[in-house]
Amino acid sequence: MGSKLNALRFIARAVVLAMFVLGCEDTYKRVGGEAAELVYPQGIARDFTLTYTESIKQLTNQDSSNTRVIAILKSPVSEDFTNLRFQYRTFPEGLRVEYYDDQGQLSTIEADYAIIYAQTNVYDLRGHVVMETHDGKRLQTEQLYWDRESDWIFTEERFTMTNPEDGTVLNGVGMDFNRDFTYFKAHKTGGEMLVKEQEPEEEES
């Protein structure tokens, strides 16, 4: 598992670096010195909504709608840069991701800003990032990466995770976990547990 987590962190850093390098290659020209051209999206969508579905079973010629929703993306504005060599889409005014597990239970992620890298299917969520699971767990951080192919999420920033089920609040820096929190590894942590006080038993007279 450790090698997988290291590989995911390496992929995230490589994605950001490749985007920077290729972006420079696509947008710089020499005019007496290095001068940057502005990069414009090939399309801008307002009140953007994108629904991901998958087949529940193998479709036949008669099947037309035997699918289930697995995720819905919503944003006030989406900018499409898939015309560049390194394709991506940005959400400068925030992004809300609603995703469903196999039982149809809803969890959400919201961020002030987001980038989706088309070739790697990695989500880079920034700003005030809040993730809430269907069972009430809540994660807050400043940046979160979500690899949709492996369904793995990680951050290297400070985070706060609240679990109302056992009354714990976990603070730390850096964490890796799967989407439903059945496995997670925090790098540096500190926290507190809320303990409900018990009323003293009455003495028998």
Backbone as CSV, one residue per row, in Angstrom:
resi,resn,N_x,N_y,N_z,CA_x,CA_y,CA_z,C_x,C_y,C_z
1,MET,0.835,-1.207,0.000,0.000,0.000,0.000,0.864,1.250,0.000
2,GLY,2.004,1.209,0.737,2.865,2.378,0.801,3.403,2.776,-0.551
3,SER,3.800,1.783,-1.369,4.318,2.100,-2.694,3.246,2.714,-3.574
4,LYS,1.983,2.275,-3.414,0.882,2.834,-4.190,0.652,4.293,-3.837
5,LEU,0.698,4.624,-2.528,0.489,5.998,-2.100,1.592,6.893,-2.626
6,ASN,2.835,6.418,-2.578,3.942,7.207,-3.099,3.790,7.427,-4.588
7,ALA,3.310,6.412,-5.293,3.104,6.533,-6.736,2.039,7.569,-7.049
8,LEU,0.964,7.596,-6.255,-0.107,8.568,-6.482,0.390,9.994,-6.242
9,ARG,1.195,10.180,-5.178,1.737,11.513,-4.936,2.642,11.945,-6.092
10,PHE,3.436,10.990,-6.597,4.321,11.291,-7.718,3.513,11.674,-8.950
11,ILE,2.392,10.960,-9.191,1.537,11.265,-10.342,0.984,12.674,-10.230
12,ALA,0.517,13.051,-9.038,-0.058,14.385,-8.851,0.976,15.459,-9.141
13,ARG,2.197,15.279,-8.607,3.237,16.278,-8.854,3.604,16.313,-10.335
14,ALA,3.663,15.130,-10.972,4.013,15.061,-12.389,2.961,15.735,-13.248
15,VAL,1.692,15.576,-12.863,0.612,16.208,-13.613,0.751,17.721,-13.595
16,VAL,0.980,18.288,-12.406,1.110,19.737,-12.281,2.329,20.226,-13.041
17,LEU,3.455,19.509,-12.935,4.670,19.908,-13.630,4.491,19.827,-15.138
18,ALA,3.875,18.743,-15.619,3.666,18.583,-17.059,2.756,19.670,-17.597
19,MET,1.742,20.010,-16.827,0.834,21.073,-17.255,1.593,22.394,-17.394
20,PHE,2.464,22.681,-16.441,3.227,23.919,-16.486,4.174,23.934,-17.676
21,VAL,4.924,22.840,-17.878,5.910,22.782,-18.953,5.240,22.848,-20.315
22,LEU,4.201,22.021,-20.518,3.531,21.998,-21.808,2.761,23.287,-22.059
23,GLY,2.229,23.865,-20.980,1.549,25.140,-21.133,2.513,26.213,-21.614
24,CYS,3.715,26.207,-21.041,4.721,27.164,-21.483,5.084,26.922,-22.938
25,GLU,5.220,25.653,-23.308,5.590,25.314,-24.676,4.528,25.785,-25.659
26,ASP,3.246,25.683,-25.253,2.159,26.060,-26.137,1.940,27.568,-26.188
27,THR,2.354,28.310,-25.154,1.915,29.695,-25.038,3.042,30.719,-25.070
28,TYR,4.277,30.299,-25.242,5.377,31.242,-25.264,5.929,31.397,-26.680
29,LYS,6.288,32.612,-27.026,6.960,32.851,-28.292,8.075,33.860,-28.039
30,ARG,9.047,33.890,-28.888,10.174,34.784,-28.714,9.957,36.045,-29.556
31,VAL,9.884,37.187,-28.885,9.782,38.471,-29.566,10.812,39.384,-28.916
32,GLY,12.064,39.193,-29.289,13.144,39.920,-28.645,13.470,39.321,-27.285
33,GLY,12.557,38.650,-26.662,12.705,37.980,-25.376,11.485,37.100,-25.189
34,GLU,11.404,36.415,-24.061,10.263,35.541,-23.820,9.037,36.382,-23.479
35,ALA,7.968,36.223,-24.274,6.716,36.936,-24.017,5.589,35.923,-24.003
36,ALA,4.769,35.981,-22.985,3.714,34.982,-22.819,2.435,35.428,-23.514
37,GLU,1.846,34.512,-24.293,0.529,34.744,-24.853,-0.536,34.300,-23.862
38,LEU,-1.641,34.974,-23.871,-2.756,34.539,-23.050,-3.371,33.290,-23.654
39,VAL,-3.724,32.349,-22.793,-4.370,31.124,-23.256,-5.857,31.252,-23.000
40,TYR,-6.649,31.083,-24.053,-8.099,31.197,-23.921,-8.735,29.817,-24.049
41,PRO,-9.761,29.552,-23.292,-10.456,28.263,-23.428,-11.172,28.178,-24.771
42,GLN,-11.305,26.960,-25.280,-12.030,26.788,-26.529,-13.543,26.867,-26.317
43,GLY,-13.967,26.790,-25.064,-15.382,26.919,-24.765,-15.599,27.245,-23.299
44,ILE,-16.654,28.010,-23.020,-17.030,28.347,-21.652,-18.491,27.970,-21.461
45,ALA,-18.768,27.177,-20.431,-20.141,26.749,-20.135,-20.610,27.414,-18.850
46,ARG,-21.799,27.991,-18.886,-22.418,28.586,-17.707,-23.422,27.601,-17.115
47,ASP,-23.573,27.649,-15.791,-24.476,26.720,-15.098,-24.199,25.289,-15.561
48,PHE,-22.936,24.926,-15.438,-22.435,23.642,-15.951,-22.924,22.482,-15.086
49,THR,-23.447,21.444,-15.740,-23.802,20.194,-15.064,-23.381,19.033,-15.955
50,LEU,-22.650,18.092,-15.390,-22.216,16.912,-16.125,-22.534,15.678,-15.290
51,THR,-23.236,14.721,-15.877,-23.644,13.505,-15.168,-22.881,12.307,-15.719
52,TYR,-22.231,11.560,-14.825,-21.553,10.320,-15.194,-22.472,9.138,-14.856
53,THR,-22.614,8.231,-15.784,-23.403,7.023,-15.543,-22.583,5.796,-15.926
54,GLU,-23.036,4.643,-15.443,-22.428,3.386,-15.849,-23.515,2.338,-15.986
55,SER,-23.237,1.322,-16.797,-24.204,0.253,-17.006,-24.267,-0.638,-15.782
56,ILE,-25.495,-0.963,-15.361,-25.671,-1.873,-14.236,-25.299,-3.292,-14.641
57,LYS,-25.615,-3.652,-15.869,-25.224,-4.945,-16.419,-24.964,-4.750,-17.888
58,GLN,-24.439,-5.779,-18.527,-24.147,-5.680,-19.945,-25.438,-5.435,-20.726
59,LEU,-25.435,-4.370,-21.547,-26.638,-4.009,-22.275,-26.850,-4.900,-23.488
60,THR,-28.116,-5.168,-23.789,-28.488,-5.871,-25.011,-29.078,-4.871,-25.989
61,ASN,-29.489,-5.346,-27.169,-30.062,-4.449,-28.160,-31.362,-3.821,-27.671
62,GLN,-32.095,-4.505,-26.774,-33.365,-3.992,-26.290,-33.196,-3.026,-25.111
63,ASP,-32.034,-3.070,-24.426,-31.828,-2.205,-23.272,-31.474,-0.795,-23.732
64,SER,-32.065,0.207,-23.103,-31.775,1.583,-23.479,-31.442,2.460,-22.276
65,SER,-31.900,2.084,-21.087,-31.704,2.972,-19.938,-31.338,2.204,-18.680
66,ASN,-30.720,1.050,-18.836,-30.366,0.244,-17.679,-29.020,0.712,-17.129
67,THR,-28.984,1.962,-16.661,-27.770,2.557,-16.126,-28.064,3.195,-14.781
68,ARG,-26.998,3.510,-14.049,-27.153,4.216,-12.781,-26.206,5.407,-12.763
69,VAL,-26.603,6.451,-12.059,-25.776,7.637,-11.915,-24.683,7.365,-10.891
70,ILE,-23.432,7.667,-11.248,-22.328,7.466,-10.307,-21.752,8.793,-9.823
71,ALA,-21.917,9.870,-10.604,-21.412,11.175,-10.167,-22.077,12.290,-10.962
72,ILE,-22.248,13.435,-10.314,-22.768,14.634,-10.964,-21.853,15.795,-10.610
73,LEU,-21.379,16.522,-11.619,-20.534,17.691,-11.425,-21.370,18.937,-11.693
74,LYS,-21.289,19.923,-10.786,-22.044,21.164,-10.947,-21.121,22.346,-10.681
75,SER,-21.240,23.382,-11.528,-20.410,24.567,-11.360,-21.054,25.754,-12.059
76,PRO,-20.874,26.967,-11.513,-21.380,28.151,-12.216,-20.706,28.365,-13.565
77,VAL,-19.400,28.057,-13.647,-18.640,28.281,-14.874,-17.643,27.145,-15.072
78,SER,-17.582,26.634,-16.296,-16.576,25.638,-16.666,-15.831,26.127,-17.896
79,GLU,-14.497,26.112,-17.840,-13.662,26.543,-18.965,-12.954,25.325,-19.554
80,ASP,-13.103,25.135,-20.855,-12.623,23.946,-21.548,-11.307,24.238,-22.262
81,PHE,-10.223,23.605,-21.765,-8.909,23.748,-22.389,-8.461,22.424,-23.017
82,THR,-9.396,21.597,-23.464,-9.034,20.301,-24.042,-8.478,20.434,-25.458
83,ASN,-8.358,21.667,-25.962,-7.710,21.885,-27.254,-6.194,21.920,-27.126
84,LEU,-5.667,22.025,-25.893,-4.227,22.052,-25.684,-3.647,20.637,-25.678
85,ARG,-2.342,20.565,-25.783,-1.692,19.252,-25.786,-1.952,18.525,-24.472
86,PHE,-1.821,19.257,-23.362,-2.150,18.673,-22.062,-3.550,19.152,-21.709
87,GLN,-4.540,18.306,-21.876,-5.941,18.709,-21.817,-6.434,18.811,-20.369
88,TYR,-7.210,19.857,-20.123,-7.784,20.020,-18.795,-9.013,20.917,-18.879
89,ARG,-9.764,20.950,-17.795,-10.940,21.789,-17.666,-10.882,22.475,-16.304
90,THR,-11.156,23.775,-16.264,-11.087,24.501,-15.006,-12.479,24.954,-14.572
91,PHE,-12.602,25.162,-13.264,-13.846,25.635,-12.657,-13.494,26.803,-11.740
92,PRO,-13.341,28.016,-12.324,-12.813,29.156,-11.561,-13.746,29.676,-10.482
93,GLU,-15.024,29.354,-10.555,-15.975,29.830,-9.545,-16.471,28.712,-8.638
94,GLY,-15.715,27.630,-8.597,-16.052,26.544,-7.683,-16.649,25.331,-8.381
95,LEU,-16.626,24.212,-7.664,-17.142,22.950,-8.186,-17.776,22.155,-7.052
96,ARG,-18.921,21.543,-7.349,-19.569,20.616,-6.423,-19.641,19.255,-7.115
97,VAL,-19.129,18.235,-6.437,-19.170,16.866,-6.955,-20.098,16.049,-6.069
98,GLU,-21.124,15.475,-6.664,-22.015,14.554,-5.959,-21.742,13.156,-6.504
99,TYR,-21.373,12.235,-5.637,-21.075,10.885,-6.123,-21.800,9.852,-5.264
100,TYR,-22.114,8.739,-5.913,-22.955,7.709,-5.318,-22.191,6.386,-5.265
101,ASP,-22.357,5.667,-4.138,-21.734,4.352,-4.043,-22.655,3.300,-4.664
102,ASP,-22.272,2.039,-4.526,-23.046,0.960,-5.154,-24.453,0.843,-4.593
103,GLN,-24.673,1.359,-3.381,-26.003,1.305,-2.765,-26.800,2.586,-3.029
104,GLY,-26.247,3.492,-3.840,-26.938,4.726,-4.158,-26.852,5.785,-3.085
105,GLN,-25.926,5.637,-2.128,-25.788,6.605,-1.048,-24.930,7.786,-1.513
106,LEU,-25.394,9.000,-1.210,-24.782,10.222,-1.728,-23.700,10.767,-0.797
107,SER,-22.544,11.098,-1.385,-21.490,11.856,-0.712,-21.137,13.040,-1.606
108,THR,-20.518,14.077,-1.032,-20.243,15.284,-1.803,-18.847,15.823,-1.529
109,ILE,-18.325,16.558,-2.515,-17.100,17.346,-2.356,-17.373,18.718,-2.960
110,GLU,-17.017,19.769,-2.226,-17.152,21.132,-2.734,-15.828,21.857,-2.597
111,ALA,-15.495,22.687,-3.600,-14.244,23.431,-3.585,-14.451,24.791,-4.228
112,ASP,-13.614,25.762,-3.832,-13.693,27.107,-4.395,-13.156,27.168,-5.822
113,TYR,-12.265,26.240,-6.153,-11.633,26.217,-7.476,-11.246,24.779,-7.776
114,ALA,-11.288,24.399,-9.048,-10.951,23.014,-9.384,-10.403,22.914,-10.802
115,ILE,-9.557,21.908,-11.000,-9.047,21.545,-12.319,-9.260,20.047,-12.492
116,ILE,-9.747,19.640,-13.644,-9.841,18.221,-13.982,-8.916,17.967,-15.160
117,TYR,-7.946,17.080,-14.982,-7.000,16.736,-16.030,-7.576,15.584,-16.852
118,ALA,-7.810,15.840,-18.139,-8.576,14.911,-18.968,-7.879,13.564,-19.144
119,GLN,-6.573,13.581,-19.431,-5.895,12.318,-19.733,-5.724,11.413,-18.521
120,THR,-5.567,12.009,-17.339,-5.307,11.202,-16.141,-6.544,11.032,-15.268
121,ASN,-7.602,11.828,-15.532,-8.832,11.786,-14.739,-8.552,12.074,-13.263
122,VAL,-7.625,13.000,-13.031,-7.301,13.457,-11.676,-7.977,14.796,-11.436
123,TYR,-8.633,14.924,-10.280,-9.271,16.168,-9.880,-8.347,16.886,-8.903
124,ASP,-8.068,18.159,-9.170,-7.280,19.001,-8.282,-8.231,20.045,-7.701
125,LEU,-8.608,19.881,-6.434,-9.605,20.729,-5.779,-8.907,21.665,-4.800
126,ARG,-9.210,22.966,-4.891,-8.456,23.950,-4.108,-9.382,24.940,-3.414
127,GLY,-8.774,25.703,-2.480,-9.528,26.700,-1.733,-10.117,26.067,-0.488
128,HIS,-11.339,26.428,-0.177,-12.023,25.828,0.971,-12.677,24.534,0.485
129,VAL,-11.981,23.419,0.674,-12.460,22.125,0.195,-13.161,21.399,1.337
130,VAL,-14.392,20.983,1.095,-15.174,20.269,2.109,-15.714,18.985,1.486
131,MET,-15.405,17.862,2.120,-15.899,16.563,1.686,-16.798,15.997,2.770
132,GLU,-18.000,15.573,2.397,-18.945,14.982,3.345,-19.411,13.639,2.818
133,THR,-19.269,12.594,3.631,-19.671,11.261,3.224,-21.125,11.000,3.611
134,HIS,-21.679,9.951,3.051,-23.085,9.642,3.293,-23.377,9.337,4.761
135,ASP,-22.364,8.905,5.505,-22.581,8.569,6.913,-22.177,9.696,7.859
136,GLY,-21.968,10.912,7.315,-21.761,12.077,8.171,-20.335,12.503,8.429
137,LYS,-19.341,11.756,7.942,-17.956,12.185,8.123,-17.716,13.449,7.293
138,ARG,-16.882,14.345,7.833,-16.642,15.633,7.178,-15.150,15.938,7.192
139,LEU,-14.594,16.207,6.020,-13.179,16.536,5.875,-13.060,17.942,5.308
140,GLN,-12.221,18.773,5.948,-11.974,20.129,5.488,-10.475,20.309,5.283
141,THR,-10.093,20.883,4.132,-8.692,21.124,3.831,-8.599,22.212,2.766
142,GLU,-7.360,22.573,2.385,-7.158,23.640,1.395,-6.886,23.096,0.003
143,GLN,-6.512,21.836,-0.107,-6.303,21.229,-1.425,-6.469,19.729,-1.311
144,LEU,-7.131,19.161,-2.321,-7.424,17.729,-2.297,-7.269,17.198,-3.712
145,TYR,-6.571,16.076,-3.843,-6.475,15.386,-5.131,-7.365,14.144,-5.095
146,TRP,-8.099,13.937,-6.172,-8.946,12.747,-6.292,-8.619,12.052,-7.603
147,ASP,-8.084,10.854,-7.498,-7.805,10.023,-8.667,-9.028,9.140,-8.907
148,ARG,-9.853,9.480,-9.887,-11.103,8.757,-10.093,-10.873,7.343,-10.619
149,GLU,-9.763,7.115,-11.315,-9.500,5.772,-11.847,-9.320,4.766,-10.718
150,SER,-8.562,5.143,-9.703,-8.324,4.233,-8.577,-9.236,4.536,-7.391
151,ASP,-10.055,5.614,-7.518,-10.953,6.034,-6.439,-10.173,6.313,-5.161
152,TRP,-9.027,6.954,-5.316,-8.159,7.268,-4.184,-8.042,8.772,-4.031
153,ILE,-8.081,9.273,-2.791,-8.066,10.704,-2.509,-6.924,10.996,-1.548
154,PHE,-6.238,12.111,-1.750,-5.166,12.445,-0.820,-4.932,13.955,-0.784
155,THR,-4.361,14.393,0.312,-3.972,15.779,0.495,-2.630,15.827,1.201
156,GLU,-1.867,16.863,0.923,-0.627,17.102,1.650,-0.739,18.358,2.498
157,GLU,-1.950,18.932,2.569,-2.194,20.152,3.334,-2.748,19.810,4.728
158,ARG,-2.923,20.853,5.533,-3.574,20.678,6.827,-5.031,20.283,6.624
159,PHE,-5.532,19.454,7.514,-6.915,19.002,7.381,-7.553,18.864,8.762
160,THR,-8.888,18.862,8.740,-9.680,18.543,9.928,-10.749,17.549,9.504
161,MET,-10.800,16.408,10.171,-11.808,15.410,9.862,-12.675,15.188,11.093
162,THR,-13.976,15.313,10.913,-14.942,15.139,11.994,-15.745,13.876,11.749
163,ASN,-15.833,13.043,12.778,-16.611,11.807,12.682,-17.673,11.819,13.768
164,PRO,-18.914,12.180,13.424,-19.961,12.266,14.452,-20.337,10.911,15.045
165,GLU,-20.027,9.843,14.332,-20.402,8.512,14.818,-19.695,8.165,16.116
166,ASP,-18.393,8.479,16.209,-17.668,8.189,17.448,-17.234,9.460,18.174
167,GLY,-17.693,10.638,17.688,-17.415,11.885,18.378,-15.972,12.335,18.345
168,THR,-15.232,12.017,17.267,-13.826,12.391,17.180,-13.624,13.537,16.207
169,VAL,-12.607,14.366,16.504,-12.146,15.414,15.600,-10.651,15.213,15.413
170,LEU,-10.234,14.935,14.181,-8.835,14.631,13.888,-8.234,15.772,13.083
171,ASN,-7.135,16.335,13.578,-6.404,17.385,12.870,-5.046,16.837,12.455
172,GLY,-4.550,17.285,11.317,-3.256,16.807,10.896,-2.780,17.476,9.627
173,VAL,-1.660,16.972,9.102,-1.089,17.439,7.844,-0.835,16.226,6.973
174,GLY,-1.527,16.153,5.837,-1.317,15.064,4.897,-2.105,13.820,5.242
175,MET,-2.877,13.316,4.272,-3.659,12.111,4.507,-3.993,11.451,3.169
176,ASP,-4.002,10.125,3.166,-4.409,9.331,2.004,-5.576,8.455,2.417
177,PHE,-6.578,8.311,1.545,-7.723,7.493,1.911,-8.527,7.117,0.670
178,ASN,-9.323,6.066,0.805,-10.238,5.735,-0.277,-11.525,6.515,-0.088
179,ARG,-12.413,6.462,-1.066,-13.529,7.385,-1.117,-14.498,7.235,0.051
180,ASP,-14.688,6.026,0.552,-15.657,5.835,1.627,-15.003,5.770,3.008
181,PHE,-13.710,6.123,3.095,-12.987,6.173,4.373,-12.886,4.815,5.061
182,THR,-13.037,3.708,4.329,-12.823,2.414,4.965,-11.329,2.155,5.175
183,TYR,-10.492,2.892,4.446,-9.052,2.865,4.712,-8.533,4.292,4.616
184,PHE,-7.750,4.719,5.619,-7.064,6.001,5.488,-5.799,5.983,6.320
185,LYS,-4.850,6.797,5.876,-3.572,6.902,6.569,-3.245,8.376,6.717
186,ALA,-3.220,8.867,7.942,-2.859,10.251,8.224,-1.360,10.326,8.495
187,HIS,-0.697,11.369,7.976,0.752,11.472,8.094,1.179,12.072,9.439
188,LYS,0.647,13.259,9.766,0.925,13.887,11.061,-0.420,14.280,11.662
189,THR,-0.691,13.830,12.852,-2.033,14.030,13.397,-2.012,14.488,14.853
190,GLY,-3.150,15.026,15.236,-3.470,15.334,16.620,-4.969,15.484,16.645
191,GLY,-5.619,15.245,17.773,-7.070,15.318,17.746,-7.673,15.256,19.127
192,GLU,-8.979,15.152,19.102,-9.697,15.092,20.369,-10.906,14.181,20.201
193,MET,-11.353,13.627,21.285,-12.546,12.795,21.285,-13.535,13.376,22.288
194,LEU,-14.763,13.546,21.843,-15.806,14.062,22.716,-16.435,12.897,23.469
195,VAL,-16.416,12.980,24.787,-16.945,11.897,25.622,-18.189,12.399,26.323
196,LYS,-19.278,11.715,26.136,-20.534,12.104,26.771,-20.485,11.748,28.253
197,GLU,-20.806,12.756,29.077,-20.790,12.530,30.520,-21.980,11.664,30.925
198,GLN,-21.713,10.759,31.837,-22.777,9.909,32.358,-23.338,10.518,33.646
199,GLU,-24.644,10.479,33.769,-25.259,11.000,34.967,-24.979,10.062,36.138
200,PRO,-24.685,10.617,37.339,-24.372,9.745,38.484,-25.623,8.938,38.872
201,GLU,-25.345,7.686,39.235,-26.458,6.824,39.637,-26.968,7.228,41.020
202,GLU,-28.291,7.190,41.189,-28.878,7.526,42.462,-28.653,6.385,43.455
203,GLU,-28.265,6.760,44.682,-28.060,5.737,45.713,-29.384,5.276,46.254
204,GLU,-29.458,3.976,46.485,-30.688,3.419,47.057,-30.783,3.771,48.536
205,SER,-31.960,4.190,48.986,-32.166,4.557,50.391,-32.513,3.343,51.233
